[in-house]
Amino acid sequence: MVNILGYVFADKLYPLSDHILEDAFLFTSSAKNTWGELQTQTPSYWTVTSSFVYNVHKNDILATTGMKRQNQSSVVEFILLGFSNFPELQEQLFGVFLAVYLVTLMGNAIIIVIIALEQTLHVPMYLFLQNLSVVDMSFSAVIMPEMLVVLTREKTSISFVSCFAQMYFILFFGGTECFLLGAMAYDRFAAICHPLSYPMIMNKRVFMKLLITSWALGFMLGTVQTSWVSSFPFCGPNEINHISCETPAVLELACADTFLFEIYAFTGTILIIMVPFVLILLSYIWILFAILRMPSATGRQKAFSTCASHLTSVTLFYGTASMTYLQPKSGYSPETKKLMSLSYSLLTPLLNPLIYSFRNSEMKRALMKLWRRRVDLHTF
């Protein structure tokens, strides 16, 4: 015999549902025969009313019910703490972040409009910049409004679905920017190091392939990673000590073993962040060699300045993103993680228009041309 004679299920010890009973008790034909024989025994052995008594092992039942409950999350909403540890700075931070957000939206919107309206800028370099501005503006719009709300309250709740929707778009736009910056570096490498064959290297077909691949890989990254993290059970606590629902911050609340996901995160970060970053560095090294061969000292100085500003923005984005996602459960303090997140979610979208576009002479001429056209329309 097993450890326990049986359990009364209808209204006694374990009132389990029918589907759990079906999973817990798998009767063979011999077991059914044994049950039939027991029914012929003296009634003193068993008392059967409206319940059923089975010979089972207690651990089998508990294991079955445990598996059923493991896939269920008791958390229906999360609480974003943001910078609640510094209540005296909340108002100042709100003003600064609001100003940065508005400047980011305005700067990137101007670039999108200028390139769309000016036909002479419909070349790969500026079309890449236009897509980068779309990504930066969207990336900022996913994070900043919620963060501004967090700064106005001590604690801000966000629903389970909204949190993972935000996570998805952060990964989508962040991943797209990783690949887009790599494609832009390749475009500059081809233009500077192979100017005569550049039209053949970066033709319309190659440009479209690079562009579509960047967006598609960002979409795949957001879909796979968000689906995986959302499948973990979240039993509580539900306080996210971060400025947004980024993967590392949410993962800390999971009530499950996340070791396999951490291996994926390490490998994925190397492929998605570090590989494009290394390729960008290599392309700029070749660009620098090409610049050194320039006969004009003024041209070399201008090219060096442009490359230095590009590398600063790229290093800021890739460096802080890799530190955040390479080890999702790293030992950095929550405040350090928030600052690193601000670097690629706040500063990069703000700096990219200034570094890549407004320092460009052709962009300046296009902007002045559109401005004069607008003035002339108002004059007449």
C-alpha positions, 0 to 999 in steps of 0.5 A: 500500500501507499503512504495514504489510503485516500483523500475525500475530494468533494467537500473534505480535504482537497476540493480540486477541480476536475482537470487537476484530478484528471492530471493527478490520477491516471488509472490503468485497467488493473487499477480499475479492476482493483477498485471494483474488487474493493467495492465488493468488500465489507462495507466497514472498509469504506464509506462512500457517499457522494465522494470518491476515495482513491489510493494515491500518494500525497506528494503526487497531488501536491506536485501536480497542483504546484505545477498548475500554480507555477505558471500563474502570476499573482501580480496584476500591476507593477509599481515604478519607484523611479527616483522616489529615494530623492523626493527633494529632487523630484520637481527639479528632475521633472523640469529638466527631463521635460525640457530634454524630452521636448527638445528631443522631439523637436530636433528629431521632428525637424530632421524628419521633415527636412529630409522628407521635403528636400529632394537633394537629401534623398540619398542613403546617408540622409535617409539613414539619418531620417530613420534614426530620428524616427527611432530616437523620437519613438524610443524617447516617447516610449520611456519619457512620458511614463517617467515624467508621471513617475516624477510627479508621484511618490509611487506610480502603478502600471498594469501588467500588460502596459509594463510588458508593452513598454518593455517590448517597444524599448527592445524594439526601438533599442535593437533597431537603433543598434543595427541602424547605427552599424548600417550608417557606419558601413555607409560612411566607410563606403563613402569615404574609403571607396568614393569612386565605387560608392554608388555601386556599393550603396545602391538602392537595393543594398540600402533597402536591405540594410534598412529593412534588416535593421527594423526586422531584427529589432522587431524579432528582439522585442518579440522573443525577449518580451514573450520569454520574460512575460512567461515567468511567474510574478508572485510579488513583490511588485515594486520595480526600482527603475525608471521604466519596465526594462528587462533587467529591472522586471526580471528581478521580480520573477519567481522562477529560475532565470538562469537560462534566460541570463545565458540568452541575455549574455549571448544576445547582448554580444550579438546585438550590441557588441558585434555591431559596436566592434564593426563600427569601431573597425569601420571608423579605424579605416575611415581615420586611415583614409582621413590621414591620407587627405592632403588638406589640413583643414579637411583632416581637422573637420573629418576628425571632429566629425568622427570623434563626435560620432564615436562619442555618441556611439560609445555612449549608446552601446557602452551603457546598453551593454553594461545594462543588458550583458548581465541582467542581474548584475551587482550594480546599485539601482541608482547606477542602473537608472543613470546608465538607462538615462544615458541611452534613453535620454541623452542619445536621442537628444545628442544624435540630431546635434551630432549627425545632422545639425553639424552637417553643412548640407542639412544646414543649407536645406534648413535655411532653404526651407526657412526662406521658402516659408518666409517668402510664402508669409511675405506674399 
